[in-house]
Amino acid sequence: MKLNDIKDNEGARHRRMRVGRGIGSGKGKTSGRGQKGQTSRSGVSINGFEGGQMPLHMRIPKRGFNNIFAKDHAEVNLGMIQKFIDAKKIDIKAVVDHAALKAAGLARGGKDGVRLLAKGELTSKVNFSVAGASKAAVEAVEKAGGKVDILVTVSASEKAAAKKSSVKNAAKSAEAKK
């Protein structure tokens, strides 16, 4: 095989259908849009519109619950951490935190920090500084000789509430002094 022999599989790339190019093309004249009406024109956005009838997405019952106050933690298993330590991608001499795990490619996302889970086995002595950890994960780290510091994280909504209450308290104390 040579570089000039490389090509896509048959049928992997399709040519764009050129509409409005004569009767023989099969997509001539009205270009597959039918005749007249709203959808024959450009700029139509009526997906899901059912002519004024209650649309299907509004008729069917809703299920579940989304907690708007839930914390977003990147979940990392101890087994994966051990695998990365063995591959020399994580330095165990320093404290392993969210930044170190993110740099190694273990913690994706998790704007509120990292949560340790006990899946897998940890054999190295490692000190962690994370937002959360399961009881089993803490026991496994301590059994290996390490330590887990759980940070207290404050979400944006909690910060806003604290700021609001501090402003109210300042106003009350100013009135009390008068």
VMD Tcl script that builds the backbone (N, CA, C; Angstrom):
set m [mol new atoms 534]
animate dup $m
set s [atomselect $m all]
$s set {name element resname resid chain x y z} {
  {N N MET 1 A 0.838 -1.192 0.000}
  {CA C MET 1 A 0.000 0.000 0.000}
  {C C MET 1 A 0.877 1.247 0.000}
  {N N LYS 2 A 0.472 2.200 -0.800}
  {CA C LYS 2 A 1.198 3.461 -0.899}
  {C C LYS 2 A 0.256 4.598 -0.536}
  {N N LEU 3 A 0.838 5.740 -0.213}
  {CA C LEU 3 A 0.022 6.897 0.164}
  {C C LEU 3 A -0.948 7.300 -0.935}
  {N N ASN 4 A -0.544 7.144 -2.191}
  {CA C ASN 4 A -1.428 7.551 -3.278}
  {C C ASN 4 A -2.528 6.523 -3.553}
  {N N ASP 5 A -2.492 5.376 -2.860}
  {CA C ASP 5 A -3.541 4.367 -3.007}
  {C C ASP 5 A -4.659 4.536 -1.968}
  {N N ILE 6 A -4.416 5.386 -0.961}
  {CA C ILE 6 A -5.392 5.533 0.121}
  {C C ILE 6 A -6.608 6.311 -0.367}
  {N N LYS 7 A -7.811 5.757 -0.121}
  {CA C LYS 7 A -9.047 6.458 -0.463}
  {C C LYS 7 A -10.169 5.978 0.449}
  {N N ASP 8 A -11.255 6.738 0.516}
  {CA C ASP 8 A -12.403 6.366 1.335}
  {C C ASP 8 A -13.066 5.114 0.801}
  {N N ASN 9 A -13.809 4.431 1.676}
  {CA C ASN 9 A -14.598 3.287 1.248}
  {C C ASN 9 A -15.666 3.729 0.262}
  {N N GLU 10 A -16.107 2.806 -0.557}
  {CA C GLU 10 A -17.131 3.119 -1.560}
  {C C GLU 10 A -18.416 3.545 -0.844}
  {N N GLY 11 A -18.941 4.699 -1.218}
  {CA C GLY 11 A -20.180 5.191 -0.621}
  {C C GLY 11 A -19.988 6.020 0.640}
  {N N ALA 12 A -18.746 6.237 1.059}
  {CA C ALA 12 A -18.509 7.005 2.277}
  {C C ALA 12 A -18.760 8.489 2.063}
  {N N ARG 13 A -18.547 8.965 0.867}
  {CA C ARG 13 A -18.785 10.382 0.565}
  {C C ARG 13 A -19.850 10.502 -0.510}
  {N N HIS 14 A -20.863 11.315 -0.233}
  {CA C HIS 14 A -21.952 11.503 -1.189}
  {C C HIS 14 A -21.909 12.925 -1.734}
  {N N ARG 15 A -22.217 13.057 -3.001}
  {CA C ARG 15 A -22.295 14.403 -3.575}
  {C C ARG 15 A -23.583 15.058 -3.116}
  {N N ARG 16 A -23.538 16.351 -2.894}
  {CA C ARG 16 A -24.724 17.106 -2.495}
  {C C ARG 16 A -25.742 17.080 -3.624}
  {N N MET 17 A -27.024 16.891 -3.259}
  {CA C MET 17 A -28.086 16.924 -4.263}
  {C C MET 17 A -28.268 18.363 -4.736}
  {N N ARG 18 A -28.117 18.573 -6.037}
  {CA C ARG 18 A -28.300 19.922 -6.606}
  {C C ARG 18 A -29.751 20.048 -7.032}
  {N N VAL 19 A -30.504 20.857 -6.295}
  {CA C VAL 19 A -31.933 20.986 -6.564}
  {C C VAL 19 A -32.197 22.130 -7.529}
  {N N GLY 20 A -33.352 22.036 -8.200}
  {CA C GLY 20 A -33.753 23.087 -9.122}
  {C C GLY 20 A -32.913 23.115 -10.384}
  {N N ARG 21 A -32.521 21.932 -10.888}
  {CA C ARG 21 A -31.670 21.879 -12.082}
  {C C ARG 21 A -32.314 21.055 -13.201}
  {N N GLY 22 A -33.632 21.233 -13.393}
  {CA C GLY 22 A -34.299 20.605 -14.531}
  {C C GLY 22 A -35.079 19.351 -14.174}
  {N N ILE 23 A -36.034 19.010 -15.055}
  {CA C ILE 23 A -36.940 17.887 -14.841}
  {C C ILE 23 A -36.176 16.574 -14.689}
  {N N GLY 24 A -35.166 16.364 -15.517}
  {CA C GLY 24 A -34.441 15.091 -15.551}
  {C C GLY 24 A -33.710 14.762 -14.260}
  {N N SER 25 A -33.423 15.761 -13.435}
  {CA C SER 25 A -32.671 15.503 -12.208}
  {C C SER 25 A -33.540 14.852 -11.132}
  {N N GLY 26 A -34.868 14.972 -11.264}
  {CA C GLY 26 A -35.757 14.445 -10.233}
  {C C GLY 26 A -36.010 15.433 -9.119}
  {N N LYS 27 A -35.260 16.514 -9.085}
  {CA C LYS 27 A -35.458 17.562 -8.078}
  {C C LYS 27 A -35.502 18.930 -8.769}
  {N N GLY 28 A -36.211 18.983 -9.883}
  {CA C GLY 28 A -36.311 20.238 -10.619}
  {C C GLY 28 A -37.531 21.026 -10.196}
  {N N LYS 29 A -37.768 22.140 -10.843}
  {CA C LYS 29 A -38.912 23.009 -10.637}
  {C C LYS 29 A -39.104 23.418 -9.178}
  {N N THR 30 A -39.847 22.649 -8.364}
  {CA C THR 30 A -40.113 23.065 -6.985}
  {C C THR 30 A -39.065 22.550 -6.007}
  {N N SER 31 A -38.075 21.841 -6.484}
  {CA C SER 31 A -36.934 21.382 -5.676}
  {C C SER 31 A -37.341 20.504 -4.489}
  {N N GLY 32 A -38.394 19.693 -4.653}
  {CA C GLY 32 A -38.794 18.760 -3.608}
  {C C GLY 32 A -39.562 19.396 -2.477}
  {N N ARG 33 A -39.987 20.672 -2.635}
  {CA C ARG 33 A -40.701 21.367 -1.565}
  {C C ARG 33 A -42.214 21.375 -1.772}
  {N N GLY 34 A -42.702 20.703 -2.783}
  {CA C GLY 34 A -44.138 20.739 -3.064}
  {C C GLY 34 A -44.512 22.055 -3.714}
  {N N GLN 35 A -45.786 22.448 -3.551}
  {CA C GLN 35 A -46.218 23.689 -4.184}
  {C C GLN 35 A -46.815 24.661 -3.175}
  {N N LYS 36 A -46.415 25.877 -3.271}
  {CA C LYS 36 A -46.916 26.983 -2.446}
  {C C LYS 36 A -46.860 26.676 -0.947}
  {N N GLY 37 A -47.378 27.547 -0.157}
  {CA C GLY 37 A -47.465 27.342 1.279}
  {C C GLY 37 A -46.203 27.730 2.034}
  {N N GLN 38 A -46.329 27.704 3.367}
  {CA C GLN 38 A -45.265 28.188 4.247}
  {C C GLN 38 A -43.963 27.411 4.071}
  {N N THR 39 A -44.070 26.089 3.983}
  {CA C THR 39 A -42.835 25.296 3.943}
  {C C THR 39 A -42.150 25.295 2.594}
  {N N SER 40 A -42.803 25.848 1.588}
  {CA C SER 40 A -42.127 25.958 0.294}
  {C C SER 40 A -41.213 27.178 0.256}
  {N N ARG 41 A -41.409 28.085 1.188}
  {CA C ARG 41 A -40.604 29.309 1.248}
  {C C ARG 41 A -39.390 29.098 2.164}
  {N N SER 42 A -38.461 30.020 2.120}
  {CA C SER 42 A -37.295 29.927 3.010}
  {C C SER 42 A -37.622 30.571 4.353}
  {N N GLY 43 A -36.836 30.233 5.357}
  {CA C GLY 43 A -37.006 30.845 6.670}
  {C C GLY 43 A -38.143 30.272 7.479}
  {N N VAL 44 A -38.423 28.967 7.340}
  {CA C VAL 44 A -39.520 28.338 8.059}
  {C C VAL 44 A -38.986 27.675 9.321}
  {N N SER 45 A -39.626 27.908 10.457}
  {CA C SER 45 A -39.207 27.228 11.685}
  {C C SER 45 A -40.435 26.724 12.421}
  {N N ILE 46 A -41.034 25.655 11.887}
  {CA C ILE 46 A -42.251 25.141 12.506}
  {C C ILE 46 A -42.088 23.683 12.915}
  {N N ASN 47 A -40.877 23.253 13.264}
  {CA C ASN 47 A -40.691 21.885 13.734}
  {C C ASN 47 A -41.458 21.688 15.025}
  {N N GLY 48 A -42.306 20.679 15.077}
  {CA C GLY 48 A -43.086 20.425 16.275}
  {C C GLY 48 A -44.395 21.188 16.304}
  {N N PHE 49 A -44.631 22.099 15.350}
  {CA C PHE 49 A -45.898 22.836 15.306}
  {C C PHE 49 A -46.937 21.957 14.636}
  {N N GLU 50 A -48.098 21.817 15.280}
  {CA C GLU 50 A -49.118 20.899 14.769}
  {C C GLU 50 A -50.399 21.645 14.406}
  {N N GLY 51 A -50.254 22.810 13.793}
  {CA C GLY 51 A -51.412 23.547 13.303}
  {C C GLY 51 A -52.290 24.114 14.394}
  {N N GLY 52 A -51.736 24.348 15.565}
  {CA C GLY 52 A -52.513 24.903 16.665}
  {C C GLY 52 A -52.966 23.835 17.649}
  {N N GLN 53 A -52.952 22.570 17.223}
  {CA C GLN 53 A -53.235 21.469 18.160}
  {C C GLN 53 A -52.114 21.426 19.190}
  {N N MET 54 A -52.427 20.977 20.385}
  {CA C MET 54 A -51.408 20.907 21.430}
  {C C MET 54 A -50.288 19.966 20.977}
  {N N PRO 55 A -49.053 20.461 20.861}
  {CA C PRO 55 A -47.961 19.632 20.323}
  {C C PRO 55 A -47.650 18.420 21.198}
  {N N LEU 56 A -47.117 17.389 20.577}
  {CA C LEU 56 A -46.843 16.130 21.252}
  {C C LEU 56 A -45.941 16.322 22.465}
  {N N HIS 57 A -44.904 17.150 22.337}
  {CA C HIS 57 A -43.966 17.329 23.444}
  {C C HIS 57 A -44.606 18.012 24.638}
  {N N MET 58 A -45.748 18.662 24.427}
  {CA C MET 58 A -46.469 19.279 25.537}
  {C C MET 58 A -47.579 18.372 26.068}
  {N N ARG 59 A -48.029 17.399 25.249}
  {CA C ARG 59 A -49.109 16.497 25.659}
  {C C ARG 59 A -48.631 15.384 26.577}
  {N N ILE 60 A -47.406 14.903 26.352}
  {CA C ILE 60 A -46.951 13.751 27.121}
  {C C ILE 60 A -46.481 14.183 28.510}
  {N N PRO 61 A -46.627 13.303 29.530}
  {CA C PRO 61 A -46.250 13.688 30.894}
  {C C PRO 61 A -44.736 13.821 31.053}
  {N N LYS 62 A -44.354 14.683 31.949}
  {CA C LYS 62 A -42.929 14.899 32.216}
  {C C LYS 62 A -42.493 13.958 33.336}
  {N N ARG 63 A -41.256 13.537 33.312}
  {CA C ARG 63 A -40.745 12.602 34.308}
  {C C ARG 63 A -39.448 13.129 34.900}
  {N N GLY 64 A -39.198 12.779 36.146}
  {CA C GLY 64 A -37.900 13.063 36.747}
  {C C GLY 64 A -37.821 14.414 37.429}
  {N N PHE 65 A -36.616 14.723 37.877}
  {CA C PHE 65 A -36.369 15.936 38.655}
  {C C PHE 65 A -34.925 16.350 38.452}
  {N N ASN 66 A -34.685 17.598 38.189}
  {CA C ASN 66 A -33.331 18.123 38.068}
  {C C ASN 66 A -33.060 19.074 39.225}
  {N N ASN 67 A -32.150 18.695 40.085}
  {CA C ASN 67 A -31.807 19.521 41.231}
  {C C ASN 67 A -30.886 20.650 40.785}
  {N N ILE 68 A -31.373 21.884 40.872}
  {CA C ILE 68 A -30.571 23.018 40.408}
  {C C ILE 68 A -29.457 23.373 41.389}
  {N N PHE 69 A -29.514 22.805 42.606}
  {CA C PHE 69 A -28.490 23.083 43.603}
  {C C PHE 69 A -27.447 21.969 43.697}
  {N N ALA 70 A -27.547 20.966 42.832}
  {CA C ALA 70 A -26.620 19.827 42.896}
  {C C ALA 70 A -25.200 20.273 42.564}
  {N N LYS 71 A -24.248 19.680 43.255}
  {CA C LYS 71 A -22.830 19.974 42.993}
  {C C LYS 71 A -22.372 19.173 41.783}
  {N N ASP 72 A -21.472 19.744 41.011}
  {CA C ASP 72 A -20.918 19.069 39.834}
  {C C ASP 72 A -19.509 18.608 40.176}
  {N N HIS 73 A -19.373 17.334 40.539}
  {CA C HIS 73 A -18.062 16.780 40.890}
  {C C HIS 73 A -17.569 15.862 39.786}
  {N N ALA 74 A -16.273 15.926 39.507}
  {CA C ALA 74 A -15.654 14.942 38.621}
  {C C ALA 74 A -15.362 13.715 39.482}
  {N N GLU 75 A -15.898 12.571 39.088}
  {CA C GLU 75 A -15.726 11.355 39.886}
  {C C GLU 75 A -14.517 10.586 39.396}
  {N N VAL 76 A -13.606 10.274 40.310}
  {CA C VAL 76 A -12.365 9.575 39.963}
  {C C VAL 76 A -12.224 8.352 40.862}
  {N N ASN 77 A -11.948 7.197 40.249}
  {CA C ASN 77 A -11.782 5.956 41.004}
  {C C ASN 77 A -10.330 5.756 41.414}
  {N N LEU 78 A -10.123 5.139 42.582}
  {CA C LEU 78 A -8.773 4.909 43.100}
  {C C LEU 78 A -7.968 3.987 42.184}
  {N N GLY 79 A -8.623 3.029 41.545}
  {CA C GLY 79 A -7.935 2.117 40.634}
  {C C GLY 79 A -7.301 2.856 39.465}
  {N N MET 80 A -8.017 3.847 38.923}
  {CA C MET 80 A -7.483 4.639 37.807}
  {C C MET 80 A -6.318 5.517 38.283}
  {N N ILE 81 A -6.425 6.037 39.497}
  {CA C ILE 81 A -5.338 6.845 40.045}
  {C C ILE 81 A -4.082 5.990 40.188}
  {N N GLN 82 A -4.234 4.754 40.680}
  {CA C GLN 82 A -3.088 3.848 40.817}
  {C C GLN 82 A -2.478 3.530 39.459}
  {N N LYS 83 A -3.335 3.351 38.459}
  {CA C LYS 83 A -2.852 3.069 37.101}
  {C C LYS 83 A -2.017 4.243 36.565}
  {N N PHE 84 A -2.466 5.474 36.843}
  {CA C PHE 84 A -1.745 6.661 36.386}
  {C C PHE 84 A -0.459 6.867 37.188}
  {N N ILE 85 A -0.470 6.473 38.461}
  {CA C ILE 85 A 0.750 6.562 39.279}
  {C C ILE 85 A 1.795 5.591 38.735}
  {N N ASP 86 A 1.360 4.364 38.396}
  {CA C ASP 86 A 2.268 3.364 37.836}
  {C C ASP 86 A 2.842 3.822 36.498}
  {N N ALA 87 A 2.050 4.587 35.735}
  {CA C ALA 87 A 2.500 5.096 34.435}
  {C C ALA 87 A 3.288 6.399 34.580}
  {N N LYS 88 A 3.544 6.833 35.828}
  {CA C LYS 88 A 4.307 8.062 36.141}
  {C C LYS 88 A 3.640 9.333 35.602}
  {N N LYS 89 A 2.305 9.325 35.535}
  {CA C LYS 89 A 1.579 10.516 35.084}
  {C C LYS 89 A 1.142 11.385 36.260}
  {N N ILE 90 A 1.188 10.818 37.477}
  {CA C ILE 90 A 0.846 11.566 38.684}
  {C C ILE 90 A 2.017 11.477 39.658}
  {N N ASP 91 A 2.416 12.650 40.186}
  {CA C ASP 91 A 3.515 12.714 41.149}
  {C C ASP 91 A 2.946 12.526 42.557}
  {N N ILE 92 A 3.347 11.440 43.234}
  {CA C ILE 92 A 2.783 11.150 44.553}
  {C C ILE 92 A 3.491 11.888 45.679}
  {N N LYS 93 A 4.624 12.534 45.375}
  {CA C LYS 93 A 5.322 13.310 46.410}
  {C C LYS 93 A 4.535 14.561 46.762}
  {N N ALA 94 A 3.885 15.157 45.766}
  {CA C ALA 94 A 3.063 16.355 45.997}
  {C C ALA 94 A 1.641 15.926 46.375}
  {N N VAL 95 A 0.873 16.879 46.887}
  {CA C VAL 95 A -0.523 16.612 47.216}
  {C C VAL 95 A -1.310 16.518 45.911}
  {N N VAL 96 A -2.086 15.454 45.771}
  {CA C VAL 96 A -2.885 15.253 44.557}
  {C C VAL 96 A -4.222 15.971 44.732}
  {N N ASP 97 A -4.454 16.984 43.870}
  {CA C ASP 97 A -5.699 17.747 43.938}
  {C C ASP 97 A -6.369 17.771 42.569}
  {N N HIS 98 A -7.400 18.606 42.433}
  {CA C HIS 98 A -8.156 18.688 41.182}
  {C C HIS 98 A -7.264 19.073 40.010}
  {N N ALA 99 A -6.391 20.041 40.226}
  {CA C ALA 99 A -5.509 20.504 39.144}
  {C C ALA 99 A -4.572 19.386 38.669}
  {N N ALA 100 A -4.015 18.618 39.610}
  {CA C ALA 100 A -3.098 17.529 39.259}
  {C C ALA 100 A -3.825 16.431 38.489}
  {N N LEU 101 A -5.044 16.101 38.933}
  {CA C LEU 101 A -5.818 15.062 38.252}
  {C C LEU 101 A -6.271 15.525 36.868}
  {N N LYS 102 A -6.577 16.810 36.760}
  {CA C LYS 102 A -6.990 17.360 35.461}
  {C C LYS 102 A -5.809 17.373 34.492}
  {N N ALA 103 A -4.632 17.737 34.989}
  {CA C ALA 103 A -3.428 17.764 34.157}
  {C C ALA 103 A -3.074 16.358 33.670}
  {N N ALA 104 A -3.326 15.349 34.512}
  {CA C ALA 104 A -3.040 13.962 34.127}
  {C C ALA 104 A -4.081 13.430 33.153}
  {N N GLY 105 A -5.250 14.096 33.073}
  {CA C GLY 105 A -6.302 13.663 32.170}
  {C C GLY 105 A -7.314 12.744 32.832}
  {N N LEU 106 A -7.323 12.710 34.160}
  {CA C LEU 106 A -8.258 11.841 34.882}
  {C C LEU 106 A -9.581 12.535 35.206}
  {N N ALA 107 A -9.523 13.794 35.594}
  {CA C ALA 107 A -10.726 14.521 36.007}
  {C C ALA 107 A -11.202 15.411 34.875}
  {N N ARG 108 A -12.300 14.995 34.252}
  {CA C ARG 108 A -12.884 15.831 33.200}
  {C C ARG 108 A -14.107 16.518 33.778}
  {N N GLY 109 A -14.216 17.814 33.560}
  {CA C GLY 109 A -15.355 18.559 34.099}
  {C C GLY 109 A -15.195 18.765 35.591}
  {N N GLY 110 A -16.314 18.746 36.293}
  {CA C GLY 110 A -16.283 18.893 37.744}
  {C C GLY 110 A -15.954 20.296 38.183}
  {N N LYS 111 A -16.848 21.244 37.888}
  {CA C LYS 111 A -16.546 22.634 38.245}
  {C C LYS 111 A -16.550 22.862 39.754}
  {N N ASP 112 A -17.147 21.914 40.525}
  {CA C ASP 112 A -17.128 22.026 41.981}
  {C C ASP 112 A -16.064 21.156 42.633}
  {N N GLY 113 A -15.177 20.571 41.825}
  {CA C GLY 113 A -14.078 19.786 42.384}
  {C C GLY 113 A -14.149 18.314 42.034}
  {N N VAL 114 A -13.350 17.510 42.760}
  {CA C VAL 114 A -13.222 16.080 42.491}
  {C C VAL 114 A -13.771 15.281 43.665}
  {N N ARG 115 A -14.419 14.161 43.353}
  {CA C ARG 115 A -14.889 13.243 44.385}
  {C C ARG 115 A -14.222 11.888 44.163}
  {N N LEU 116 A -13.566 11.373 45.197}
  {CA C LEU 116 A -12.883 10.075 45.118}
  {C C LEU 116 A -13.864 8.943 45.377}
  {N N LEU 117 A -13.772 7.905 44.531}
  {CA C LEU 117 A -14.589 6.715 44.715}
  {C C LEU 117 A -13.668 5.509 44.883}
  {N N ALA 118 A -14.142 4.474 45.553}
  {CA C ALA 118 A -13.280 3.379 45.998}
  {C C ALA 118 A -13.129 2.237 44.996}
  {N N LYS 119 A -13.584 2.385 43.768}
  {CA C LYS 119 A -13.469 1.286 42.797}
  {C C LYS 119 A -11.999 1.068 42.450}
  {N N GLY 120 A -11.549 -0.157 42.533}
  {CA C GLY 120 A -10.145 -0.469 42.268}
  {C C GLY 120 A -9.343 -0.470 43.555}
  {N N GLU 121 A -8.038 -0.673 43.401}
  {CA C GLU 121 A -7.177 -0.788 44.572}
  {C C GLU 121 A -6.053 0.238 44.507}
  {N N LEU 122 A -5.765 0.869 45.646}
  {CA C LEU 122 A -4.686 1.837 45.746}
  {C C LEU 122 A -3.588 1.243 46.627}
  {N N THR 123 A -2.362 1.166 46.086}
  {CA C THR 123 A -1.254 0.585 46.845}
  {C C THR 123 A -0.210 1.633 47.228}
  {N N SER 124 A -0.214 2.787 46.554}
  {CA C SER 124 A 0.772 3.833 46.831}
  {C C SER 124 A 0.302 4.740 47.952}
  {N N LYS 125 A 1.271 5.306 48.690}
  {CA C LYS 125 A 0.961 6.270 49.752}
  {C C LYS 125 A 0.786 7.640 49.096}
  {N N VAL 126 A -0.451 8.132 49.091}
  {CA C VAL 126 A -0.773 9.383 48.401}
  {C C VAL 126 A -1.593 10.280 49.326}
  {N N ASN 127 A -1.294 11.589 49.293}
  {CA C ASN 127 A -2.088 12.567 50.035}
  {C C ASN 127 A -2.999 13.299 49.057}
  {N N PHE 128 A -4.301 13.308 49.350}
  {CA C PHE 128 A -5.291 13.926 48.468}
  {C C PHE 128 A -5.866 15.180 49.099}
  {N N SER 129 A -6.206 16.142 48.246}
  {CA C SER 129 A -6.935 17.327 48.663}
  {C C SER 129 A -8.084 17.482 47.673}
  {N N VAL 130 A -9.273 16.986 48.057}
  {CA C VAL 130 A -10.398 16.909 47.131}
  {C C VAL 130 A -11.669 17.478 47.762}
  {N N ALA 131 A -12.693 17.663 46.922}
  {CA C ALA 131 A -13.953 18.230 47.390}
  {C C ALA 131 A -14.804 17.203 48.112}
  {N N GLY 132 A -14.594 15.914 47.806}
  {CA C GLY 132 A -15.385 14.888 48.465}
  {C C GLY 132 A -14.784 13.521 48.249}
  {N N ALA 133 A -15.171 12.560 49.096}
  {CA C ALA 133 A -14.700 11.187 48.961}
  {C C ALA 133 A -15.680 10.267 49.672}
  {N N SER 134 A -15.855 9.067 49.122}
  {CA C SER 134 A -16.715 8.095 49.779}
  {C C SER 134 A -15.978 7.531 50.998}
  {N N LYS 135 A -16.748 6.961 51.953}
  {CA C LYS 135 A -16.134 6.405 53.163}
  {C C LYS 135 A -15.147 5.307 52.808}
  {N N ALA 136 A -15.530 4.461 51.854}
  {CA C ALA 136 A -14.672 3.348 51.446}
  {C C ALA 136 A -13.380 3.863 50.815}
  {N N ALA 137 A -13.469 4.974 50.066}
  {CA C ALA 137 A -12.277 5.548 49.428}
  {C C ALA 137 A -11.330 6.108 50.480}
  {N N VAL 138 A -11.873 6.782 51.486}
  {CA C VAL 138 A -11.048 7.345 52.569}
  {C C VAL 138 A -10.348 6.213 53.314}
  {N N GLU 139 A -11.082 5.136 53.609}
  {CA C GLU 139 A -10.487 3.983 54.304}
  {C C GLU 139 A -9.377 3.354 53.479}
  {N N ALA 140 A -9.593 3.229 52.155}
  {CA C ALA 140 A -8.591 2.609 51.282}
  {C C ALA 140 A -7.320 3.452 51.215}
  {N N VAL 141 A -7.475 4.783 51.167}
  {CA C VAL 141 A -6.309 5.682 51.107}
  {C C VAL 141 A -5.536 5.606 52.423}
  {N N GLU 142 A -6.258 5.621 53.545}
  {CA C GLU 142 A -5.603 5.555 54.853}
  {C C GLU 142 A -4.944 4.194 55.078}
  {N N LYS 143 A -5.529 3.138 54.553}
  {CA C LYS 143 A -4.951 1.793 54.652}
  {C C LYS 143 A -3.618 1.724 53.904}
  {N N ALA 144 A -3.523 2.473 52.778}
  {CA C ALA 144 A -2.292 2.508 51.990}
  {C C ALA 144 A -1.266 3.465 52.597}
  {N N GLY 145 A -1.651 4.205 53.643}
  {CA C GLY 145 A -0.717 5.109 54.315}
  {C C GLY 145 A -0.876 6.558 53.933}
  {N N GLY 146 A -1.878 6.866 53.136}
  {CA C GLY 146 A -2.084 8.249 52.691}
  {C C GLY 146 A -3.071 8.993 53.560}
  {N N LYS 147 A -3.488 10.179 53.080}
  {CA C LYS 147 A -4.392 11.028 53.839}
  {C C LYS 147 A -5.326 11.740 52.868}
  {N N VAL 148 A -6.569 11.975 53.281}
  {CA C VAL 148 A -7.541 12.678 52.436}
  {C C VAL 148 A -8.001 13.932 53.164}
  {N N ASP 149 A -7.737 15.113 52.554}
  {CA C ASP 149 A -8.262 16.385 53.069}
  {C C ASP 149 A -9.474 16.740 52.228}
  {N N ILE 150 A -10.625 16.877 52.873}
  {CA C ILE 150 A -11.837 17.235 52.137}
  {C C ILE 150 A -12.043 18.735 52.261}
  {N N LEU 151 A -12.025 19.411 51.110}
  {CA C LEU 151 A -12.183 20.866 51.065}
  {C C LEU 151 A -13.644 21.242 51.204}
  {N N VAL 152 A -13.907 22.386 51.778}
  {CA C VAL 152 A -15.264 22.894 51.865}
  {C C VAL 152 A -15.473 23.789 50.655}
  {N N THR 153 A -16.343 23.350 49.743}
  {CA C THR 153 A -16.606 24.138 48.538}
  {C C THR 153 A -17.878 24.933 48.725}
  {N N VAL 154 A -17.871 26.135 48.193}
  {CA C VAL 154 A -19.036 27.006 48.268}
  {C C VAL 154 A -19.496 27.285 46.852}
  {N N SER 155 A -20.753 26.948 46.553}
  {CA C SER 155 A -21.268 27.149 45.206}
  {C C SER 155 A -21.596 28.620 44.983}
  {N N ALA 156 A -21.856 28.969 43.738}
  {CA C ALA 156 A -22.147 30.360 43.382}
  {C C ALA 156 A -23.422 30.855 44.062}
  {N N SER 157 A -24.445 29.991 44.150}
  {CA C SER 157 A -25.700 30.409 44.776}
  {C C SER 157 A -25.508 30.640 46.278}
  {N N GLU 158 A -24.662 29.812 46.914}
  {CA C GLU 158 A -24.389 29.996 48.341}
  {C C GLU 158 A -23.611 31.277 48.585}
  {N N LYS 159 A -22.675 31.606 47.664}
  {CA C LYS 159 A -21.919 32.858 47.777}
  {C C LYS 159 A -22.849 34.057 47.676}
  {N N ALA 160 A -23.792 33.990 46.712}
  {CA C ALA 160 A -24.735 35.089 46.512}
  {C C ALA 160 A -25.618 35.274 47.744}
  {N N ALA 161 A -26.073 34.163 48.325}
  {CA C ALA 161 A -26.928 34.241 49.518}
  {C C ALA 161 A -26.149 34.821 50.694}
  {N N ALA 162 A -24.878 34.415 50.850}
  {CA C ALA 162 A -24.052 34.929 51.940}
  {C C ALA 162 A -23.812 36.433 51.784}
  {N N LYS 163 A -23.580 36.861 50.536}
  {CA C LYS 163 A -23.331 38.279 50.266}
  {C C LYS 163 A -24.588 39.104 50.584}
  {N N LYS 164 A -25.755 38.559 50.176}
  {CA C LYS 164 A -27.015 39.252 50.409}
  {C C LYS 164 A -27.281 39.416 51.909}
  {N N SER 165 A -27.030 38.339 52.671}
  {CA C SER 165 A -27.273 38.409 54.113}
  {C C SER 165 A -26.281 39.348 54.796}
  {N N SER 166 A -25.036 39.417 54.301}
  {CA C SER 166 A -24.054 40.322 54.907}
  {C C SER 166 A -24.427 41.779 54.642}
  {N N VAL 167 A -25.001 42.053 53.479}
  {CA C VAL 167 A -25.448 43.419 53.163}
  {C C VAL 167 A -26.605 43.806 54.086}
  {N N LYS 168 A -27.552 42.864 54.309}
  {CA C LYS 168 A -28.678 43.134 55.204}
  {C C LYS 168 A -28.196 43.383 56.628}
  {N N ASN 169 A -27.243 42.570 57.084}
  {CA C ASN 169 A -26.706 42.723 58.445}
  {C C ASN 169 A -25.990 44.056 58.608}
  {N N ALA 170 A -25.275 44.492 57.567}
  {CA C ALA 170 A -24.585 45.783 57.625}
  {C C ALA 170 A -25.600 46.924 57.710}
  {N N ALA 171 A -26.696 46.801 56.956}
  {CA C ALA 171 A -27.742 47.837 56.978}
  {C C ALA 171 A -28.398 47.889 58.349}
  {N N LYS 172 A -28.666 46.713 58.952}
  {CA C LYS 172 A -29.291 46.673 60.275}
  {C C LYS 172 A -28.381 47.277 61.342}
  {N N SER 173 A -27.077 46.975 61.255}
  {CA C SER 173 A -26.149 47.520 62.257}
  {C C SER 173 A -25.995 49.033 62.088}
  {N N ALA 174 A -26.081 49.526 60.863}
  {CA C ALA 174 A -26.005 50.975 60.624}
  {C C ALA 174 A -27.229 51.674 61.216}
  {N N GLU 175 A -28.408 51.031 61.083}
  {CA C GLU 175 A -29.626 51.610 61.644}
  {C C GLU 175 A -29.579 51.572 63.183}
  {N N ALA 176 A -28.995 50.522 63.720}
  {CA C ALA 176 A -28.914 50.389 65.176}
  {C C ALA 176 A -28.011 51.460 65.792}
  {N N LYS 177 A -26.989 51.863 65.067}
  {CA C LYS 177 A -26.060 52.886 65.560}
  {C C LYS 177 A -26.697 54.245 65.579}
  {N N LYS 178 A -27.682 54.499 64.706}
  {CA C LYS 178 A -28.326 55.813 64.637}
  {C C LYS 178 A -29.192 56.005 65.799}
}
mol reanalyze $m
mol bondsrecalc $m
mol representation Tube
mol addrep $m
